[in-house]
Amino acid sequence: MEKKELTRYVSKHQPLLSTLEKIKLWPSRSGVLHGIREIDRRGCLAVVTTHCGEKFTVRDSRNSRAARWLRSRRYSESCKACAIPGWKLSKYAATVFSDRR
């Protein structure tokens, strides 16, 4: 029995942190896509830990570079240390960011 490719709908007008909690992927400035291990919310800021061990602080914004790159699915390659599985990349590629709220 063959599995169907399901399209996942995510609202494009969500804050960045709620989008990150659903997708669990982070596009770095160099274009590398990292897998997120943990998101620690601290008000309008959050500390994001990736699978490759990087930690950084993120501001919750709808118009940030990361939010725009996630919505447009812009990345050059996936991080080899994070080892993002192929099914997760294909699910991310099939995600539709719609205006539905």
Helices and strands as residue ranges (DSSP letters): E 9-11, H 16-23, E 25-27, E 32-42, E 45-50, E 55-59, H 65-71, E 77-78, H 86-93, E 96-98
